[in-house]
Amino acid sequence: MRTFSLLKGMPVFDVKTGNKIGEVCDLSISGNGQVKGLLLRKGALLKKNYLIGIKDVTSFGWDGVMIEDSSVLRAIPKIEEYTFESHNRLTGKMMMSREGERLGLLEDVYFMEELGTIVGYELSDGFFSDVMEGKRVIKTDEPPAIGKDAIIVNVK
């Protein structure tokens, strides 16, 4: 299990050539809460973003993400799904329970790397609450309902 905050900025390497392809800059997340892929920032001067499908990742290491070769990179079309920090961003979105309880603001996600399944959400109630009480982690087995104004999860 891994969080997005651990993946962000991690280098991506081509297993066949040993070359660094770029760095992870975001996650692509479907409307039903599945991680579809990693967004990769590539280039030295003019940075360009690409998408790597979660199934195209050979392995997630502690020091780098490995892909078979750079042919799995896809130019990013207009993103209609969600990302964690850029297009249709989920960071900072209100999370609510199905019972109508305000859970907090989304800060990070925990997901199973091999499957792309989100298994937990790290929530914040604001800076002072985080310092005094710490951040909350909500675990769920069911996919969330992601809307324009909130993310609804079943916490039972």
Disulfide bonds with the S-S distance in Angstrom:
none
